[in-house]
Amino acid sequence: MAFANLLLSLLLALSAHLSTAESIYGCGGFVEASSVLIKSRKPYDRKQDYSHVTVELQTIDGLVKDRTQCAPNGYYFIPVYDKGSFIVKVKGPDGWSWEPDK
């Protein structure tokens, strides 16, 4: 019985190691307002919501590989499955501008 428990523990440890052995590569970060815009906000203004902002991962030729919407706090993450050079492009509502936009 003790041997079976030891074997089971060893198998669980090995499977946990194998499942975490591969790394996930991706592109992630935050979209945020400029410091000038943040300073101009009043204390009673609602917190800025970035969930309507889209971030795209494009090839150098402009082919969209993947896209995601930002979280309300501006965080985004796009997994990258292929090696290569990519462009990250930010798109938002009309009237919003980005610097840099890629």
N, C-alpha and C positions, 0 to 999 in steps of 0.2 A: 504494500500500500504506500509506503514512504517513497519507494522508487517511482511509482506512478505519479505521485504528487510532485516529485523532483522533475520528472520528465515533462509534466504539464507546465510547470513553472518555466522550465527551459524553453519549451515551445512558445509560450506566451511572450517571453522576453525576446526571442528571436523574431517573432512576427511583428512585435512592436518596433524593433530595430529596422526591419525590412520596410515597414510602411513609412518610416520617417527618413529613410536613407536618401530618397530623391528630393532635390530642392525644387521649389516652385519659383520660377523666374517671372518677373513682371515689372510693370511700370506703375508707380503709385506716388501719391503726394497729396497736396492740398491746393485748392483754388481759393484765393482770398482777395478781399478788397485791398486797394492801395491804402497806405498809411494816411494819406490826405483824406480819403473818403471815410475812413474809420474815425479820424479826429473830428470830422464835420458832423458826425451823428450825434443826436441828442440822447441824454440818458433814458428818456421815455420811449425812444424809437424801438420797434420790434427788432429782435435779433435777426441778422441777415440769414436767409435760407438759400442755399446753393443747390438744392435738389433738382432744380430745373436747368442746371448746367450739364452739358454733355461733353465728355472727353473721348476723343477718337485716337486710335493707334493706326497710323497709315504707313504704307511703304513709301520709299523715296519717290515712286511713280504716282503716288496719290491714291492707291488702292486701300480701302478701309479694311483692316484686318480684324478689328474689334472696336466696340464702343461701349461706354458705360455712363450712367448718370452719377453725379456726385451725391454723396450723403448730405444731409442738411448742413453739416459743419464744413463742407467743402472737400472732404476726403474722397479720393478715388483710387481704384486699383484695377489694372488690366493685366491678366496673365499673358505671358509671351511664350508661345510654343515653338516658334521658328527662330533660328539665328539670323541676324542681319541688322541693317540700319533702319531705324524707324523714325517717324515724325509723330509727335503728340500734338494734337490740335484741339483747342477748346472752343466750344460753341455755346452761346447763351441766348437769352431773350433779345429781341430787337432793342436797340439803344445801348446795349452793353458792349464794351470794347475790352480787348485783352492786350496786355503787353508783357512778353511777346505773345503773339497769337499762335505760334507754333514752337 
